Amino acid sequence: MRRPLATISLALMLVVPALAWAAAPHAVVLTYHHVAEDTPPSTSITPDAFATQMDYLAEHDFNVLALDEIVARLREGRSLPPRTVALTFDDAYRSVYTEAFPQLRKRGWPFTVFVSTEYIDDGLSNYASWDELREMSAADATVGNHSRSHPHLVRRQFEEDEDQWLGRVRQQITGAQERLDAELADAARLFAYPYGEFSPEVQEIVRELDFVGLGQQSGGFGPDSDFTALPRFPLAGRSPSLDSFATKVRARPLPLRDVEPASGVLAADDEQPALRLTLGAGVPPASVNCYVGGRQASVRQTGEEPPVLEVRPEQALEPGRTKYNCTAPVSGADAWHWYSFLWMKPLSDGSWYRE
């Protein structure tokens, strides 16, 4: 039986935006800290597990490109090869030089190291030296900015007014860049937020200083992403799941027209904050599932054209950092659209949690 032309046309109208979005240039950024056996599991991956993940990328035809090249291509409207991935390392721990660097140099793969410059200047034994950073930089590594002293940039200090706070944030970034420029020939204008924490005020400084900002919220990104808050998948654990890794490196950005609120910084009495996502083309609202701490969250549609989803946790958030992760299957591909939003909640007395 022939389908009515109007039905076929409607079906094409629904499918074409989904296929167009799925085919749009996109990339995934992975971030590591320690590559070692004897460091905290929450920020570490063993050298063997790291090698297994790199083998997976090679065996499944992923394209490992330099982060600044990916950013430039997306901003300029140029294409990217399929399955594009960037590798990044926060804090410039010495194990990046002793363990990760030899593996990546053998493969000829570029990577980015984000440096908190005071730690290197102080010559701390657990961190790479300037000479080691120069050696990696000469072998296709990019060195980026991770602030001077790795503070929580979203927090005001005691009796600090807004101007003093924002001035301190600016100096953390510019002071670190001055040291990077003094020690290295080609330091990048890439800034990784310490602890992955940012707010609209901090993002505006990053924008004014002409940096690309990167957090630690999960997901893929593309040309329409916010380049002051690009996502990265943090990877750690003694026995990381290769299946989970495979899902993450295939992630696509979730098409969104708007996100509310703009800031993830909460008050102490905010218990079940709502995240409102205005969906773009190609993703049916019913296909979106969201999770908080591994538990399924409540997802309620509150708008039709365009569709708006309200996401809330089933339980009150604990103090600290909490991500809402929202995913939806990619039409016609073995992959998931993925969006993550980071909340930062102080303790009940209004003071901030310690790391």
BELNOR-V96953 format. One record per backbone hydrogen bond with DSSP energy under -1.0 kcal/mol. CO is the residue of the C=O (numbers start at 1). NH is the residue of the N-H. Records with the same first field share a line. If there is no record, write none. Layout:
BEGIN
CO->NH + NH
END
This chain:
BEGIN
4->8
5->9
6->10
7->11
8->12
9->13
10->14
11->15
12->16
15->19
16->20
17->21
18->22
19->23
27->221
28->86
29->233
30->88
31->235
32->90
34->45
40->43
41->44
43->34
44->237
45->36
46->50
47->51
48->52
49->53
50->54
51->55
52->56
53->57
54->58
55->59
56->60
57->62
58->61
63->85
66->70
67->71
68->72
69->73
70->74
71->75
72->76
73->78
83->63
84->28
85->65
86->30
87->112
88->32
89->114
92->128
93->96
94->98
95->99 + 100
96->101
100->104
101->105
102->106
103->107
104->108 + 109
111->142
112->89
113->144
114->91
115->146
116->119
117->121
118->122
119->124
120->123
124->127
126->94
129->133
130->134
131->135
132->136
133->137
134->138
136->139 + 141
142->113
143->188
144->115
145->192
147->117
148->118
151->153
152->155
157->160
161->165
162->166
163->167
164->168
165->169
166->170
167->171
168->172
169->173
170->174
171->175
173->177
174->178
175->179
176->180
177->181
178->182
179->183
180->184
189->212
190->145
191->214
193->196
194->197
199->203
200->204
201->205
202->206
203->207
204->208
205->209
206->211
207->210
212->191
213->230
214->193
217->232
221->27
222->225
226->229
227->213
230->215
233->31
241->245
242->246
243->247
244->248
245->249
248->251
252->338
255->280
258->278
260->276
264->344
267->270
271->317
275->311
276->260
277->309
278->257 + 258
284->287
285->288
289->327
290->297
291->325
292->295
295->292
298->312
300->310
303->308
307->279
308->302 + 303
309->277
310->300
311->275
312->298
320->345
322->343
324->341
325->291
326->339
327->289
328->337
330->333
333->335
335->330
336->252
337->328
339->326
341->324
343->322
344->266
345->320
347->350
351->347
END
